[in-house]
């Protein structure tokens, strides 16, 4: 159950950061670690690839110091999903935190 929930949070983080600027795998892993997630390449890269296949992200290969790095940008479909997800997240957070008051 926890793994399934965390997968959704990881996807939201990815969409959010890709909506701000192009992102790449190691960068997202580091960002997630700053938020307390314990995820590695075996988790993040399959999610990025699946999100690209689903049309939420578009990938671009860039040569960085002789190595190919794949940058991901959010698509219009990804922006729509992020926007809708923010509405659901806002409502959920308000409800859950309200109960703690």
ZAMARGU-4260 file (C-alpha; in steps of 0.2 Angstrom, whole numbers, plus 5000, padded with zeros to 4 digits):
<rodrens>
0) 5000/5000/5000 | 5014/5012/5005 | 5024/5009/4989 | 5008/5012/4978 | 5005/5028/4987
5) 5023/5034/4986 | 5023/5030/4967 | 5009/5043/4965 | 5019/5056/4975 | 5035/5052/4965
10) 5025/5055/4949 | 5017/5071/4955 | 5035/5077/4960 | 5041/5073/4943 | 5027/5082/4934
15) 5029/5097/4945 | 5047/5099/4942 | 5046/5096/4924 | 5033/5110/4923 | 5046/5122/4930
20) 5061/5116/4919 | 5068/5102/4910 | 5073/5088/4922 | 5084/5072/4921 | 5085/5056/4931
25) 5099/5060/4944 | 5092/5077/4947 | 5075/5070/4951 | 5082/5057/4962 | 5092/5070/4972
30) 5076/5081/4973 | 5066/5067/4980 | 5080/5062/4993 | 5079/5080/4999 | 5060/5077/5003
35) 5064/5061/5012 | 5060/5048/4998 | 5072/5034/4997 | 5072/5030/4979 | 5085/5025/4967
40) 5088/5023/4948 | 5078/5007/4948 | 5063/5016/4953 | 5064/5033/4945 | 5070/5028/4927
45) 5055/5016/4924 | 5043/5029/4930 | 5051/5042/4919 | 5050/5030/4904 | 5032/5026/4908
50) 5027/5044/4909 | 5035/5047/4893 | 5025/5032/4885 | 5009/5039/4893 | 5012/5056/4884
55) 5015/5066/4900 | 5033/5069/4897 | 5044/5071/4881 | 5062/5066/4881 | 5077/5075/4873
60) 5094/5067/4872 | 5108/5080/4875 | 5127/5078/4875 | 5134/5084/4891 | 5153/5083/4892
65) 5153/5068/4881 | 5139/5059/4889 | 5121/5057/4883 | 5109/5064/4896 | 5090/5062/4894
70) 5081/5078/4898 | 5062/5077/4901 | 5049/5091/4898 | 5031/5091/4902 | 5019/5090/4888
75) 5002/5098/4887 | 4994/5082/4892 | 5006/5081/4907 | 5001/5099/4912 | 4982/5095/4912
80) 4985/5079/4923 | 4996/5090/4935 | 4983/5104/4935 | 4969/5091/4939 | 4980/5082/4952
85) 4983/5098/4961 | 4965/5101/4963 | 4963/5083/4971 | 4978/5085/4981 | 4973/5102/4988
90) 4956/5095/4993 | 4964/5079/5001 | 4977/5089/5011 | 4963/5101/5017 | 4952/5087/5023
95) 4966/5077/5031 | 4974/5091/5040 | 4957/5098/5045 | 4955/5082/5055 | 4971/5085/5065
100) 4965/5102/5071
</rodrens>
